[in-house]
Amino acid sequence: ISFSLAPGERVGLVGPNGSGKSTLIRLVADLLQVRRGSVTIDGRPNHTRASREQLCYIASNDTLPQFLTGREYIELMHRLYRTTPDAAAVDDLLDRYQMGARQFDLIEDYSHGMRKKIQLVSALSLGRPLTIIDETLNGVDVDALFEFEIDAARIADDRGLLLCSHDFRLLENVCDRVIVL
């Protein structure tokens, strides 16, 4: 496969189970080693620190540190990227994703959908040049999907979005183009 994703572009990735969507995303995020070919981010090999700092990857699972609150998880993610979260922007995201009242609860008490929403809030607040979302929207409520469609349009203002989903309607609404595997 060969494709590019320009700043300001939203690209969807769709295909049947086992077609390699998650594997491709893990290769881009340098979680798997490329055996043949190459992956570059902003002209640099994806395995360099500078490339990895350019992206935020949200996995399809909802495995998060159980002993943290949602707010602590967001702050941890920002510390890992050596950034300070914009408190007002985080508060706005938490409220819009209906997590404001639960942000100080332990993640162990979150439902599956709430874990997914806290992952989204974290990624959106990080504002990396490339945001990669692998099936994270499966299991979130309709209101959160609506908010994500709004936020995806904002992502495209100056950043790239690679979105993997089986929800073709979502991909059509959010993405500039869709790659079918």
NUMAR-978992 format. One record per atom (N, C-alpha, C): residue number from 1; atom name; x, y negated, z negated. Coordinates in steps of 0.1 Angstrom, whole numbers, plus 5000, padded with zeros to 4 digits. Layout:
<sites>
[NUM, "CA", [X, Y, Z]]
...
</sites>
This chain:
<sites>
[1, "N", [5009, 5012, 5000]]
[1, "CA", [5000, 5000, 5000]]
[1, "C", [5009, 4988, 5000]]
[2, "N", [5004, 4978, 5007]]
[2, "CA", [5011, 4965, 5007]]
[2, "C", [5001, 4954, 5006]]
[3, "N", [5002, 4945, 4996]]
[3, "CA", [4993, 4933, 4995]]
[3, "C", [5000, 4922, 4988]]
[4, "N", [4995, 4911, 4989]]
[4, "CA", [5000, 4899, 4982]]
[4, "C", [4988, 4892, 4975]]
[5, "N", [4991, 4885, 4965]]
[5, "CA", [4981, 4877, 4957]]
[5, "C", [4987, 4864, 4955]]
[6, "N", [4981, 4854, 4961]]
[6, "CA", [4986, 4840, 4960]]
[6, "C", [4981, 4833, 4948]]
[7, "N", [4988, 4823, 4943]]
[7, "CA", [4982, 4815, 4932]]
[7, "C", [4969, 4809, 4936]]
[8, "N", [4959, 4810, 4927]]
[8, "CA", [4946, 4806, 4930]]
[8, "C", [4937, 4816, 4937]]
[9, "N", [4942, 4828, 4939]]
[9, "CA", [4934, 4838, 4945]]
[9, "C", [4929, 4849, 4936]]
[10, "N", [4917, 4853, 4938]]
[10, "CA", [4911, 4864, 4930]]
[10, "C", [4909, 4876, 4939]]
[11, "N", [4916, 4887, 4936]]
[11, "CA", [4916, 4899, 4944]]
[11, "C", [4910, 4910, 4936]]
[12, "N", [4900, 4917, 4942]]
[12, "CA", [4894, 4929, 4935]]
[12, "C", [4900, 4942, 4940]]
[13, "N", [4899, 4952, 4932]]
[13, "CA", [4905, 4965, 4935]]
[13, "C", [4894, 4975, 4932]]
[14, "N", [4890, 4983, 4942]]
[14, "CA", [4879, 4992, 4940]]
[14, "C", [4883, 5005, 4948]]
[15, "N", [4877, 5016, 4943]]
[15, "CA", [4879, 5029, 4949]]
[15, "C", [4874, 5040, 4940]]
[16, "N", [4873, 5052, 4946]]
[16, "CA", [4868, 5063, 4938]]
[16, "C", [4877, 5067, 4927]]
[17, "N", [4872, 5074, 4917]]
[17, "CA", [4880, 5079, 4906]]
[17, "C", [4892, 5087, 4912]]
[18, "N", [4904, 5084, 4907]]
[18, "CA", [4916, 5092, 4911]]
[18, "C", [4922, 5086, 4923]]
[19, "N", [4917, 5075, 4929]]
[19, "CA", [4923, 5069, 4941]]
[19, "C", [4936, 5061, 4938]]
[20, "N", [4939, 5059, 4926]]
[20, "CA", [4952, 5052, 4923]]
[20, "C", [4951, 5038, 4918]]
[21, "N", [4939, 5033, 4915]]
[21, "CA", [4937, 5019, 4911]]
[21, "C", [4945, 5016, 4899]]
[22, "N", [4943, 5023, 4888]]
[22, "CA", [4950, 5021, 4876]]
[22, "C", [4965, 5023, 4877]]
[23, "N", [4969, 5033, 4885]]
[23, "CA", [4983, 5035, 4887]]
[23, "C", [4989, 5023, 4894]]
[24, "N", [4983, 5018, 4904]]
[24, "CA", [4988, 5006, 4911]]
[24, "C", [4990, 4994, 4901]]
[25, "N", [4980, 4992, 4893]]
[25, "CA", [4980, 4981, 4884]]
[25, "C", [4992, 4983, 4874]]
[26, "N", [4993, 4996, 4869]]
[26, "CA", [5004, 4998, 4860]]
[26, "C", [5018, 4996, 4866]]
[27, "N", [5019, 4999, 4879]]
[27, "CA", [5031, 4997, 4887]]
[27, "C", [5034, 4982, 4887]]
[28, "N", [5024, 4974, 4891]]
[28, "CA", [5025, 4959, 4891]]
[28, "C", [5030, 4954, 4878]]
[29, "N", [5024, 4959, 4867]]
[29, "CA", [5027, 4954, 4854]]
[29, "C", [5040, 4960, 4848]]
[30, "N", [5047, 4968, 4855]]
[30, "CA", [5059, 4974, 4851]]
[30, "C", [5057, 4984, 4839]]
[31, "N", [5046, 4990, 4839]]
[31, "CA", [5044, 5000, 4829]]
[31, "C", [5047, 5014, 4834]]
[32, "N", [5048, 5015, 4847]]
[32, "CA", [5053, 5027, 4854]]
[32, "C", [5064, 5023, 4864]]
[33, "N", [5074, 5031, 4866]]
[33, "CA", [5085, 5028, 4875]]
[33, "C", [5081, 5031, 4889]]
[34, "N", [5085, 5022, 4898]]
[34, "CA", [5082, 5024, 4912]]
[34, "C", [5093, 5034, 4917]]
[35, "N", [5088, 5044, 4924]]
[35, "CA", [5097, 5054, 4930]]
[35, "C", [5102, 5050, 4944]]
[36, "N", [5093, 5044, 4951]]
[36, "CA", [5097, 5039, 4965]]
[36, "C", [5091, 5026, 4966]]
[37, "N", [5097, 5017, 4974]]
[37, "CA", [5091, 5004, 4977]]
[37, "C", [5095, 4994, 4966]]
[38, "N", [5088, 4983, 4965]]
[38, "CA", [5091, 4973, 4955]]
[38, "C", [5079, 4965, 4951]]
[39, "N", [5079, 4960, 4940]]
[39, "CA", [5069, 4951, 4935]]
[39, "C", [5076, 4938, 4930]]
[40, "N", [5071, 4927, 4935]]
[40, "CA", [5077, 4914, 4931]]
[40, "C", [5066, 4905, 4926]]
[41, "N", [5070, 4897, 4917]]
[41, "CA", [5061, 4887, 4911]]
[41, "C", [5068, 4873, 4912]]
[42, "N", [5063, 4864, 4919]]
[42, "CA", [5069, 4851, 4921]]
[42, "C", [5083, 4853, 4927]]
[43, "N", [5084, 4862, 4936]]
[43, "CA", [5097, 4864, 4943]]
[43, "C", [5108, 4872, 4935]]
[44, "N", [5105, 4876, 4923]]
[44, "CA", [5114, 4884, 4915]]
[44, "C", [5109, 4898, 4913]]
[45, "N", [5118, 4908, 4911]]
[45, "CA", [5114, 4921, 4908]]
[45, "C", [5105, 4922, 4896]]
[46, "N", [5095, 4930, 4896]]
[46, "CA", [5085, 4930, 4885]]
[46, "C", [5091, 4935, 4872]]
[47, "N", [5102, 4942, 4872]]
[47, "CA", [5108, 4947, 4859]]
[47, "C", [5116, 4936, 4852]]
[48, "N", [5118, 4924, 4857]]
[48, "CA", [5125, 4914, 4850]]
[48, "C", [5116, 4908, 4840]]
[49, "N", [5123, 4903, 4829]]
[49, "CA", [5115, 4896, 4819]]
[49, "C", [5107, 4884, 4824]]
[50, "N", [5114, 4876, 4833]]
[50, "CA", [5107, 4865, 4838]]
[50, "C", [5094, 4869, 4846]]
[51, "N", [5094, 4880, 4853]]
[51, "CA", [5082, 4884, 4860]]
[51, "C", [5072, 4889, 4850]]
[52, "N", [5076, 4897, 4840]]
[52, "CA", [5066, 4902, 4830]]
[52, "C", [5060, 4891, 4822]]
[53, "N", [5067, 4880, 4820]]
[53, "CA", [5061, 4869, 4813]]
[53, "C", [5051, 4861, 4821]]
[54, "N", [5051, 4863, 4834]]
[54, "CA", [5041, 4857, 4843]]
[54, "C", [5028, 4863, 4842]]
[55, "N", [5027, 4875, 4837]]
[55, "CA", [5014, 4882, 4838]]
[55, "C", [5008, 4886, 4824]]
[56, "N", [4995, 4887, 4824]]
[56, "CA", [4988, 4893, 4813]]
[56, "C", [4980, 4905, 4818]]
[57, "N", [4982, 4916, 4812]]
[57, "CA", [4975, 4928, 4816]]
[57, "C", [4966, 4933, 4805]]
[58, "N", [4953, 4935, 4809]]
[58, "CA", [4943, 4941, 4800]]
[58, "C", [4940, 4955, 4805]]
[59, "N", [4943, 4965, 4797]]
[59, "CA", [4941, 4979, 4800]]
[59, "C", [4926, 4983, 4800]]
[60, "N", [4923, 4994, 4806]]
[60, "CA", [4909, 4998, 4806]]
[60, "C", [4905, 5004, 4792]]
[61, "N", [4914, 5007, 4784]]
[61, "CA", [4910, 5012, 4771]]
[61, "C", [4908, 5001, 4761]]
[62, "N", [4902, 5004, 4750]]
[62, "CA", [4900, 4993, 4740]]
[62, "C", [4908, 4996, 4727]]
[63, "N", [4920, 5002, 4729]]
[63, "CA", [4928, 5005, 4717]]
[63, "C", [4935, 4993, 4713]]
[64, "N", [4931, 4987, 4701]]
[64, "CA", [4936, 4975, 4696]]
[64, "C", [4941, 4978, 4681]]
[65, "N", [4949, 4970, 4675]]
[65, "CA", [4953, 4972, 4661]]
[65, "C", [4941, 4970, 4652]]
[66, "N", [4937, 4981, 4646]]
[66, "CA", [4925, 4981, 4637]]
[66, "C", [4926, 4972, 4625]]
[67, "N", [4939, 4970, 4620]]
[67, "CA", [4941, 4962, 4608]]
[67, "C", [4941, 4947, 4610]]
[68, "N", [4939, 4943, 4622]]
[68, "CA", [4939, 4928, 4625]]
[68, "C", [4925, 4924, 4626]]
[69, "N", [4922, 4911, 4624]]
[69, "CA", [4910, 4905, 4628]]
[69, "C", [4910, 4901, 4642]]
[70, "N", [4899, 4898, 4648]]
[70, "CA", [4899, 4894, 4662]]
[70, "C", [4908, 4881, 4664]]
[71, "N", [4907, 4872, 4655]]
[71, "CA", [4915, 4859, 4656]]
[71, "C", [4930, 4862, 4655]]
[72, "N", [4933, 4871, 4646]]
[72, "CA", [4947, 4875, 4644]]
[72, "C", [4953, 4882, 4656]]
[73, "N", [4944, 4890, 4663]]
[73, "CA", [4949, 4896, 4675]]
[73, "C", [4952, 4886, 4686]]
[74, "N", [4943, 4876, 4688]]
[74, "CA", [4946, 4865, 4697]]
[74, "C", [4959, 4858, 4694]]
[75, "N", [4961, 4855, 4681]]
[75, "CA", [4973, 4848, 4677]]
[75, "C", [4985, 4857, 4679]]
[76, "N", [4984, 4870, 4677]]
[76, "CA", [4995, 4879, 4679]]
[76, "C", [4999, 4879, 4694]]
[77, "N", [4989, 4880, 4703]]
[77, "CA", [4992, 4880, 4717]]
[77, "C", [4999, 4867, 4721]]
[78, "N", [4995, 4856, 4716]]
[78, "CA", [5002, 4843, 4719]]
[78, "C", [5016, 4843, 4714]]
[79, "N", [5019, 4849, 4702]]
[79, "CA", [5032, 4849, 4696]]
[79, "C", [5041, 4858, 4705]]
[80, "N", [5035, 4869, 4711]]
[80, "CA", [5043, 4878, 4719]]
[80, "C", [5048, 4870, 4732]]
[81, "N", [5039, 4861, 4737]]
[81, "CA", [5043, 4853, 4748]]
[81, "C", [5050, 4840, 4745]]
[82, "N", [5053, 4838, 4732]]
[82, "CA", [5059, 4826, 4727]]
[82, "C", [5052, 4814, 4730]]
[83, "N", [5039, 4814, 4728]]
[83, "CA", [5030, 4802, 4731]]
[83, "C", [5022, 4800, 4718]]
[84, "N", [5016, 4788, 4717]]
[84, "CA", [5007, 4785, 4707]]
[84, "C", [4993, 4784, 4713]]
[85, "N", [4984, 4791, 4707]]
[85, "CA", [4970, 4790, 4712]]
[85, "C", [4964, 4776, 4710]]
[86, "N", [4956, 4772, 4720]]
[86, "CA", [4949, 4760, 4719]]
[86, "C", [4936, 4763, 4711]]
[87, "N", [4936, 4759, 4698]]
[87, "CA", [4925, 4763, 4689]]
[87, "C", [4911, 4760, 4694]]
[88, "N", [4910, 4748, 4700]]
[88, "CA", [4897, 4744, 4705]]
[88, "C", [4892, 4753, 4717]]
[89, "N", [4902, 4756, 4726]]
[89, "CA", [4899, 4765, 4737]]
[89, "C", [4895, 4779, 4733]]
[90, "N", [4903, 4784, 4723]]
[90, "CA", [4900, 4797, 4717]]
[90, "C", [4886, 4797, 4711]]
[91, "N", [4883, 4787, 4703]]
[91, "CA", [4870, 4786, 4697]]
[91, "C", [4859, 4786, 4707]]
[92, "N", [4861, 4778, 4718]]
[92, "CA", [4851, 4778, 4729]]
[92, "C", [4849, 4792, 4735]]
[93, "N", [4860, 4798, 4738]]
[93, "CA", [4859, 4812, 4744]]
[93, "C", [4852, 4821, 4734]]
[94, "N", [4856, 4821, 4722]]
[94, "CA", [4849, 4830, 4712]]
[94, "C", [4834, 4828, 4711]]
[95, "N", [4830, 4815, 4711]]
[95, "CA", [4816, 4812, 4710]]
[95, "C", [4809, 4816, 4723]]
[96, "N", [4815, 4813, 4734]]
[96, "CA", [4808, 4817, 4747]]
[96, "C", [4807, 4832, 4749]]
[97, "N", [4817, 4840, 4743]]
[97, "CA", [4816, 4854, 4744]]
[97, "C", [4809, 4860, 4732]]
[98, "N", [4803, 4852, 4724]]
[98, "CA", [4795, 4856, 4712]]
[98, "C", [4804, 4864, 4702]]
[99, "N", [4816, 4859, 4700]]
[99, "CA", [4825, 4865, 4691]]
[99, "C", [4829, 4855, 4680]]
[100, "N", [4824, 4843, 4680]]
[100, "CA", [4828, 4833, 4670]]
[100, "C", [4824, 4837, 4656]]
[101, "N", [4813, 4843, 4654]]
[101, "CA", [4809, 4847, 4641]]
[101, "C", [4816, 4859, 4636]]
[102, "N", [4822, 4867, 4645]]
[102, "CA", [4829, 4879, 4641]]
[102, "C", [4844, 4878, 4642]]
[103, "N", [4850, 4867, 4646]]
[103, "CA", [4864, 4865, 4648]]
[103, "C", [4873, 4869, 4636]]
[104, "N", [4868, 4867, 4624]]
[104, "CA", [4875, 4870, 4612]]
[104, "C", [4872, 4884, 4606]]
[105, "N", [4864, 4892, 4613]]
[105, "CA", [4862, 4906, 4609]]
[105, "C", [4873, 4914, 4614]]
[106, "N", [4876, 4925, 4607]]
[106, "CA", [4886, 4935, 4612]]
[106, "C", [4881, 4941, 4625]]
[107, "N", [4891, 4944, 4634]]
[107, "CA", [4888, 4950, 4647]]
[107, "C", [4882, 4964, 4645]]
[108, "N", [4886, 4971, 4634]]
[108, "CA", [4880, 4984, 4631]]
[108, "C", [4865, 4984, 4630]]
[109, "N", [4860, 4972, 4627]]
[109, "CA", [4845, 4971, 4626]]
[109, "C", [4838, 4966, 4639]]
[110, "N", [4846, 4965, 4649]]
[110, "CA", [4840, 4960, 4662]]
[110, "C", [4835, 4972, 4670]]
[111, "N", [4824, 4969, 4677]]
[111, "CA", [4819, 4979, 4687]]
[111, "C", [4829, 4979, 4699]]
[112, "N", [4827, 4989, 4708]]
[112, "CA", [4835, 4990, 4720]]
[112, "C", [4834, 4977, 4728]]
[113, "N", [4822, 4972, 4730]]
[113, "CA", [4820, 4960, 4738]]
[113, "C", [4827, 4948, 4732]]
[114, "N", [4827, 4947, 4718]]
[114, "CA", [4833, 4936, 4711]]
[114, "C", [4848, 4937, 4713]]
[115, "N", [4854, 4948, 4713]]
[115, "CA", [4868, 4950, 4715]]
[115, "C", [4872, 4945, 4729]]
[116, "N", [4864, 4949, 4738]]
[116, "CA", [4867, 4944, 4752]]
[116, "C", [4866, 4929, 4753]]
[117, "N", [4856, 4923, 4746]]
[117, "CA", [4854, 4908, 4747]]
[117, "C", [4866, 4901, 4740]]
[118, "N", [4871, 4907, 4729]]
[118, "CA", [4883, 4900, 4723]]
[118, "C", [4895, 4901, 4731]]
[119, "N", [4896, 4912, 4739]]
[119, "CA", [4907, 4914, 4749]]
[119, "C", [4906, 4903, 4759]]
[120, "N", [4894, 4901, 4764]]
[120, "CA", [4891, 4890, 4775]]
[120, "C", [4895, 4876, 4769]]
[121, "N", [4890, 4873, 4757]]
[121, "CA", [4893, 4860, 4752]]
[121, "C", [4907, 4858, 4750]]
[122, "N", [4915, 4868, 4746]]
[122, "CA", [4929, 4867, 4744]]
[122, "C", [4936, 4865, 4758]]
[123, "N", [4932, 4872, 4768]]
[123, "CA", [4938, 4870, 4781]]
[123, "C", [4935, 4857, 4787]]
[124, "N", [4922, 4853, 4786]]
[124, "CA", [4918, 4840, 4792]]
[124, "C", [4925, 4828, 4784]]
[125, "N", [4927, 4829, 4771]]
[125, "CA", [4934, 4819, 4764]]
[125, "C", [4949, 4818, 4767]]
[126, "N", [4955, 4829, 4771]]
[126, "CA", [4969, 4829, 4774]]
[126, "C", [4972, 4821, 4786]]
[127, "N", [4963, 4822, 4796]]
[127, "CA", [4965, 4814, 4808]]
[127, "C", [4977, 4817, 4816]]
[128, "N", [4981, 4830, 4818]]
[128, "CA", [4993, 4834, 4825]]
[128, "C", [4990, 4831, 4840]]
[129, "N", [5001, 4830, 4848]]
[129, "CA", [4999, 4828, 4862]]
[129, "C", [4992, 4839, 4869]]
[130, "N", [4994, 4851, 4864]]
[130, "CA", [4987, 4863, 4869]]
[130, "C", [4980, 4871, 4858]]
[131, "N", [4967, 4872, 4859]]
[131, "CA", [4959, 4880, 4850]]
[131, "C", [4954, 4893, 4857]]
[132, "N", [4957, 4904, 4851]]
[132, "CA", [4954, 4917, 4856]]
[132, "C", [4944, 4923, 4847]]
[133, "N", [4932, 4927, 4852]]
[133, "CA", [4921, 4933, 4844]]
[133, "C", [4918, 4946, 4850]]
[134, "N", [4920, 4957, 4842]]
[134, "CA", [4917, 4970, 4847]]
[134, "C", [4905, 4976, 4840]]
[135, "N", [4894, 4975, 4846]]
[135, "CA", [4881, 4981, 4841]]
[135, "C", [4877, 4976, 4827]]
[136, "N", [4883, 4965, 4823]]
[136, "CA", [4880, 4960, 4809]]
[136, "C", [4865, 4955, 4808]]
[137, "N", [4859, 4952, 4819]]
[137, "CA", [4845, 4947, 4818]]
[137, "C", [4835, 4958, 4816]]
[138, "N", [4839, 4970, 4818]]
[138, "CA", [4829, 4981, 4815]]
[138, "C", [4826, 4982, 4801]]
[139, "N", [4813, 4981, 4798]]
[139, "CA", [4809, 4982, 4784]]
[139, "C", [4806, 4968, 4777]]
[140, "N", [4808, 4957, 4784]]
[140, "CA", [4805, 4944, 4778]]
[140, "C", [4791, 4941, 4783]]
[141, "N", [4784, 4933, 4774]]
[141, "CA", [4770, 4929, 4777]]
[141, "C", [4769, 4919, 4789]]
[142, "N", [4756, 4918, 4793]]
[142, "CA", [4753, 4910, 4805]]
[142, "C", [4757, 4895, 4803]]
[143, "N", [4755, 4890, 4791]]
[143, "CA", [4759, 4876, 4788]]
[143, "C", [4774, 4874, 4790]]
[144, "N", [4782, 4884, 4785]]
[144, "CA", [4797, 4883, 4786]]
[144, "C", [4801, 4884, 4801]]
[145, "N", [4794, 4892, 4809]]
[145, "CA", [4797, 4893, 4823]]
[145, "C", [4794, 4880, 4830]]
[146, "N", [4784, 4873, 4826]]
[146, "CA", [4780, 4860, 4832]]
[146, "C", [4791, 4850, 4828]]
[147, "N", [4796, 4850, 4816]]
[147, "CA", [4806, 4841, 4812]]
[147, "C", [4819, 4844, 4819]]
[148, "N", [4822, 4857, 4821]]
[148, "CA", [4834, 4860, 4828]]
[148, "C", [4834, 4855, 4842]]
[149, "N", [4823, 4856, 4849]]
[149, "CA", [4822, 4851, 4863]]
[149, "C", [4825, 4836, 4863]]
[150, "N", [4821, 4829, 4853]]
[150, "CA", [4824, 4814, 4853]]
[150, "C", [4839, 4813, 4850]]
[151, "N", [4845, 4821, 4841]]
[151, "CA", [4859, 4819, 4838]]
[151, "C", [4868, 4824, 4849]]
[152, "N", [4863, 4834, 4856]]
[152, "CA", [4871, 4839, 4868]]
[152, "C", [4873, 4828, 4878]]
[153, "N", [4862, 4820, 4880]]
[153, "CA", [4863, 4809, 4889]]
[153, "C", [4874, 4799, 4884]]
[154, "N", [4874, 4797, 4871]]
[154, "CA", [4885, 4788, 4865]]
[154, "C", [4899, 4793, 4867]]
[155, "N", [4900, 4806, 4865]]
[155, "CA", [4913, 4813, 4867]]
[155, "C", [4919, 4809, 4880]]
[156, "N", [4910, 4810, 4890]]
[156, "CA", [4915, 4808, 4904]]
[156, "C", [4919, 4794, 4907]]
[157, "N", [4917, 4784, 4898]]
[157, "CA", [4921, 4771, 4901]]
[157, "C", [4936, 4770, 4903]]
[158, "N", [4944, 4777, 4895]]
[158, "CA", [4959, 4776, 4897]]
[158, "C", [4966, 4790, 4894]]
[159, "N", [4958, 4800, 4891]]
[159, "CA", [4964, 4813, 4887]]
[159, "C", [4958, 4824, 4896]]
[160, "N", [4964, 4835, 4895]]
[160, "CA", [4959, 4847, 4903]]
[160, "C", [4952, 4856, 4893]]
[161, "N", [4942, 4863, 4899]]
[161, "CA", [4935, 4874, 4892]]
[161, "C", [4934, 4886, 4900]]
[162, "N", [4938, 4897, 4894]]
[162, "CA", [4937, 4911, 4900]]
[162, "C", [4927, 4918, 4891]]
[163, "N", [4915, 4921, 4897]]
[163, "CA", [4904, 4927, 4889]]
[163, "C", [4901, 4940, 4895]]
[164, "N", [4902, 4951, 4887]]
[164, "CA", [4898, 4964, 4890]]
[164, "C", [4885, 4967, 4884]]
[165, "N", [4875, 4971, 4892]]
[165, "CA", [4862, 4975, 4887]]
[165, "C", [4855, 4984, 4896]]
[166, "N", [4846, 4992, 4891]]
[166, "CA", [4837, 5000, 4899]]
[166, "C", [4824, 4992, 4902]]
[167, "N", [4822, 4980, 4896]]
[167, "CA", [4811, 4972, 4898]]
[167, "C", [4813, 4963, 4910]]
[168, "N", [4808, 4968, 4922]]
[168, "CA", [4811, 4961, 4934]]
[168, "C", [4804, 4947, 4934]]
[169, "N", [4792, 4946, 4928]]
[169, "CA", [4785, 4934, 4927]]
[169, "C", [4794, 4923, 4920]]
[170, "N", [4800, 4927, 4909]]
[170, "CA", [4809, 4918, 4902]]
[170, "C", [4821, 4914, 4911]]
[171, "N", [4827, 4923, 4918]]
[171, "CA", [4838, 4920, 4926]]
[171, "C", [4834, 4910, 4937]]
[172, "N", [4822, 4913, 4943]]
[172, "CA", [4817, 4903, 4953]]
[172, "C", [4814, 4889, 4948]]
[173, "N", [4809, 4888, 4936]]
[173, "CA", [4807, 4875, 4930]]
[173, "C", [4819, 4868, 4925]]
[174, "N", [4829, 4875, 4922]]
[174, "CA", [4841, 4869, 4915]]
[174, "C", [4853, 4868, 4925]]
[175, "N", [4855, 4877, 4934]]
[175, "CA", [4867, 4878, 4941]]
[175, "C", [4867, 4871, 4955]]
[176, "N", [4878, 4867, 4959]]
[176, "CA", [4879, 4861, 4973]]
[176, "C", [4880, 4872, 4983]]
[177, "N", [4886, 4883, 4979]]
[177, "CA", [4887, 4895, 4988]]
[177, "C", [4888, 4908, 4979]]
[178, "N", [4885, 4919, 4985]]
[178, "CA", [4885, 4932, 4978]]
[178, "C", [4893, 4942, 4986]]
[179, "N", [4902, 4948, 4978]]
[179, "CA", [4910, 4959, 4984]]
[179, "C", [4904, 4972, 4980]]
[180, "N", [4901, 4981, 4990]]
[180, "CA", [4895, 4994, 4988]]
[180, "C", [4906, 5004, 4989]]
[181, "N", [4907, 5012, 4979]]
[181, "CA", [4917, 5024, 4979]]
[181, "C", [4909, 5036, 4982]]
</sites>
